[in-house]
Amino acid sequence: MMKSLMFAKIYQPSKTAMSSGSASTKSWVLEFPPTESRDIDPLMGWISSDDTQTQVRLKFATKEEAVAYASANDIAASVQDPQKRFVNVRPGGYGDNFSTFRRGVWTH
C-alpha cells in the first residue's frame, strides 16, 4: 500500500494587531492547509468539513525541529521565514514625558 503524501506549512506566527506583545511569536508552527471545501449544514447553519487535518497544529521550539519532524513523518512542508520588524526606539520618546531629568515643564 502506498502512503499518501501530506503537505504542510511551517511558519512562525506574527503578533496580533490588537496587542503589542510578542509572547506567542517565539514558537514555530506546522499546520496543514484545507484539502476540501467546507459545507454549510442545512439544518443548523454550522460550517463543517470532513477534513480533520486542518485541526492539527503542532508547535515546535525551533524551525529545525519542525523541519526534522516533517521529514521524519514523510510530510512535504514549505517553510515561510518571518519578516523581521525594525524596532524603532526613539531617544526622548513617549517615556521622556515622565522623566525626572526633564528640562522643561510638562503641561497639557
BAFI-3210 file (N, C-alpha, C; in Angstrom, 3 decimals, decimal comma, padded with zeros to 6 digits):
// residues 108
n [1|2|3|4|5|6|7|8|9|10|11|12|13|14|15|16|17|18|19|20|21|22|23|24|25|26|27|28|29|30|31|32|33|34|35|36|37|38|39|40|41|42|43|44|45|46|47|48|49|50|51|52|53|54|55|56|57|58|59|60|61|62|63|64|65|66|67|68|69|70|71|72|73|74|75|76|77|78|79|80|81|82|83|84|85|86|87|88|89|90|91|92|93|94|95|96|97|98|99|100|101|102|103|104|105|106|107|108]
n.u [000,844|000,577|001,812|000,054|001,014|001,444|000,908|002,253|002,525|005,123|005,724|006,434|004,374|002,925|002,625|-000,501|-002,707|-003,981|-002,455|000,583|002,424|004,716|004,392|003,350|004,801|007,196|007,478|007,519|005,248|003,596|001,274|-001,560|-002,876|-006,290|-007,865|-010,238|-013,370|-015,435|-018,629|-022,002|-024,183|-027,468|-029,561|-028,755|-027,026|-024,363|-020,857|-019,091|-016,717|-015,165|-012,530|-010,077|-007,442|-006,993|-007,405|-005,166|-002,419|000,772|003,250|006,599|009,838|011,980|012,800|014,245|013,545|010,880|011,121|012,617|010,785|008,794|010,164|010,806|008,335|007,390|006,228|005,587|006,774|006,445|008,501|008,100|009,849|009,966|009,212|011,319|010,844|011,738|012,814|011,791|013,071|012,977|015,186|014,271|011,529|008,110|008,319|010,027|008,479|007,807|010,082|012,403|014,455|013,700|013,927|012,246|009,013|006,317|003,331|-000,212]
n.v [-001,176|002,198|005,131|008,151|011,347|014,024|017,518|020,412|023,483|025,378|027,803|030,895|032,366|035,651|038,634|039,656|042,179|043,529|043,698|044,650|042,950|040,166|037,479|035,004|034,524|033,236|030,497|027,872|026,818|024,006|023,340|022,044|022,714|023,301|020,606|020,195|021,800|023,645|022,816|023,973|023,227|022,251|022,230|023,362|025,394|025,490|025,523|022,957|020,272|017,418|017,130|016,404|017,054|019,777|020,554|019,949|021,303|021,783|022,730|023,908|024,419|025,351|026,126|024,145|021,842|021,536|021,111|018,758|017,012|016,976|015,822|013,333|012,155|011,893|014,237|016,685|019,825|023,343|026,019|029,067|031,834|034,292|037,799|040,081|042,699|046,082|047,566|050,482|052,540|055,480|057,951|059,948|059,604|058,743|057,930|059,807|061,940|061,559|061,605|062,144|063,804|065,749|068,705|070,953|072,330|070,167|070,352|070,216]
n.w [000,000|-000,834|000,673|001,299|000,298|002,417|002,702|004,229|006,107|007,445|009,770|011,523|013,797|013,561|015,568|016,982|015,681|017,637|019,873|021,474|022,391|022,160|022,836|021,874|019,593|019,473|019,025|016,498|013,981|012,651|010,287|008,510|005,286|004,182|002,466|001,248|000,502|002,803|004,154|004,525|007,060|006,459|008,328|010,879|010,148|010,661|009,928|008,424|007,954|006,444|006,618|008,730|009,139|009,143|011,696|013,078|014,633|015,189|017,524|017,713|019,168|017,644|014,207|012,944|014,376|013,600|010,828|010,862|012,074|010,108|007,924|009,008|009,199|006,628|005,471|003,212|003,400|003,310|004,110|005,674|006,203|008,796|008,440|009,639|011,904|012,031|014,910|016,317|018,411|019,896|021,076|023,780|023,511|024,087|026,767|027,789|028,536|031,151|032,602|035,263|034,829|033,080|031,148|030,595|031,648|031,916|030,383|029,858]
ca.u [000,000|001,376|001,454|-000,318|001,914|000,749|001,560|002,094|003,179|005,867|005,910|006,477|003,233|003,185|001,821|-001,807|-002,800|-004,620|-001,563|001,961|003,270|005,177|004,509|003,054|005,505|008,515|007,492|007,274|004,009|003,383|-000,153|-001,948|-003,899|-007,500|-007,837|-011,574|-014,144|-016,324|-020,046|-022,918|-025,217|-028,749|-030,464|-028,272|-026,293|-022,969|-019,901|-018,437|-015,833|-014,697|-011,067|-009,636|-006,054|-006,939|-007,467|-003,845|-001,498|001,871|004,185|007,979|010,670|012,837|012,453|014,910|012,736|009,682|011,540|013,011|009,550|008,131|010,903|010,729|006,984|007,048|005,345|006,205|006,471|007,051|008,917|007,979|010,631|009,261|009,781|011,695|010,399|012,727|012,334|012,052|013,105|013,497|015,621|013,385|010,194|006,987|008,755|010,726|007,499|007,687|011,427|012,710|015,504|013,129|014,387|011,145|007,812|005,400|001,951|-001,208]
ca.v [000,000|003,412|006,214|009,405|012,427|015,152|018,809|021,247|024,788|025,658|029,249|031,487|033,281|037,060|039,146|040,133|043,621|044,094|043,693|044,987|041,903|039,145|036,249|033,781|034,558|032,632|029,116|027,588|026,061|023,159|023,105|021,524|023,522|022,511|019,873|020,227|022,973|023,461|022,778|024,553|022,288|022,878|022,332|024,263|026,514|025,418|025,199|021,708|019,682|016,068|017,197|016,539|017,514|021,216|020,752|019,645|022,441|021,382|023,807|023,491|025,495|025,893|025,774|022,888|020,766|021,378|020,516|017,380|016,252|016,803|014,867|012,011|011,622|011,977|015,375|017,710|021,083|024,583|026,835|030,504|032,573|035,523|039,089|040,733|044,081|047,004|048,158|051,911|053,090|056,838|058,601|061,067|059,296|058,929|057,763|061,014|062,849|061,280|061,519|063,084|064,702|066,571|070,086|071,918|071,983|069,388|070,834|069,559]
ca.w [000,000|-000,953|001,590|000,647|000,677|003,031|002,562|005,419|006,099|008,675|009,871|012,860|013,792|013,856|016,676|016,548|015,522|018,821|021,017|021,155|022,944|021,219|023,628|021,118|018,322|019,619|018,565|015,088|013,854|011,482|010,118|007,214|004,615|003,904|001,201|000,662|000,913|003,945|003,803|005,498|007,459|006,114|009,464|011,916|009,586|011,066|008,879|008,779|006,961|006,760|006,644|010,117|009,195|009,401|013,146|013,637|014,667|016,059|017,858|017,945|019,709|016,586|012,831|012,630|014,950|012,778|009,557|011,159|012,288|008,819|007,102|009,635|009,023|005,200|005,230|002,375|004,079|002,829|005,250|005,461|007,194|009,183|008,088|010,890|012,009|012,564|016,157|016,315|019,761|019,764|022,320|024,101|023,023|024,996|028,153|028,225|029,128|032,575|033,149|036,344|034,335|032,021|031,262|030,624|032,389|031,096|030,561|028,985]
c.u [000,891|000,879|001,043|000,583|001,108|001,583|001,267|002,833|003,846|006,140|005,998|005,368|003,632|002,308|000,496|-001,803|-003,366|-003,685|-000,153|002,929|003,641|005,308|004,296|003,767|006,866|008,587|007,242|006,089|004,029|001,894|-000,454|-003,001|-005,143|-007,415|-009,204|-012,338|-015,041|-017,771|-020,857|-024,011|-026,578|-029,682|-030,017|-027,552|-024,833|-022,092|-019,146|-017,571|-015,455|-013,183|-010,602|-008,206|-005,958|-007,015|-006,119|-002,954|-000,417|002,818|005,549|008,772|011,529|012,334|013,047|014,137|011,507|010,018|011,942|011,791|008,849|008,854|010,850|009,373|006,480|006,005|006,115|005,806|007,170|007,317|008,812|008,748|009,920|009,974|010,064|011,359|011,513|012,141|012,765|011,942|013,766|014,032|014,727|011,993|009,148|007,412|009,491|009,769|007,429|009,046|011,627|013,796|015,008|013,507|013,260|009,974|006,863|003,991|001,033|-001,545]
c.v [001,242|004,482|007,450|010,509|013,598|016,412|019,644|022,557|024,973|027,153|029,673|032,527|034,704|037,502|039,662|041,648|044,291|044,171|044,046|043,939|040,867|037,790|034,998|033,731|033,888|031,232|029,038|026,644|025,256|022,915|022,710|022,427|022,672|021,844|019,823|021,423|022,627|023,541|023,431|023,538|022,921|023,073|023,402|025,484|026,544|025,090|023,951|021,220|018,281|016,016|017,448|017,051|019,011|021,534|020,534|020,870|022,123|022,549|023,224|024,691|026,138|025,438|024,419|021,691|020,493|020,714|019,055|016,495|015,975|015,774|013,461|011,355|011,726|013,058|016,384|019,074|022,244|025,473|028,300|031,206|033,879|036,761|039,821|042,216|044,919|047,675|049,606|052,443|054,453|057,338|059,810|060,845|059,552|058,835|058,980|062,031|062,706|061,175|062,538|064,073|065,586|068,025|071,080|071,439|071,253|069,851|070,108|070,431]
c.w [000,000|000,007|000,798|001,186|001,217|002,848|003,800|005,226|007,451|008,694|011,329|012,913|014,149|015,014|016,138|016,447|016,770|020,017|020,589|021,687|021,905|021,907|022,789|019,778|018,380|019,022|017,061|015,002|012,561|011,392|008,681|006,575|004,355|002,532|000,537|001,205|002,097|003,470|004,910|005,787|007,191|007,308|010,454|011,364|009,993|009,873|009,315|007,635|007,411|006,877|008,076|010,232|009,476|010,887|013,810|013,504|015,688|016,283|018,182|018,442|018,625|015,222|012,465|013,184|014,095|011,450|009,765|011,385|010,967|007,958|007,688|009,412|007,585|004,911|004,393|002,934|003,391|004,040|004,860|006,573|007,530|008,666|009,390|010,818|012,610|013,801|016,195|017,742|019,657|021,097|022,572|023,565|024,090|026,463|028,690|028,824|030,639|033,261|034,263|035,925|033,204|032,231|031,411|031,458|031,447|031,387|029,596|027,834]
res [m|m|k|s|l|m|f|a|k|i|y|q|p|s|k|t|a|m|s|s|g|s|a|s|t|k|s|w|v|l|e|f|p|p|t|e|s|r|d|i|d|p|l|m|g|w|i|s|s|d|d|t|q|t|q|v|r|l|k|f|a|t|k|e|e|a|v|a|y|a|s|a|n|d|i|a|a|s|v|q|d|p|q|k|r|f|v|n|v|r|p|g|g|y|g|d|n|f|s|t|f|r|r|g|v|w|t|h]
***
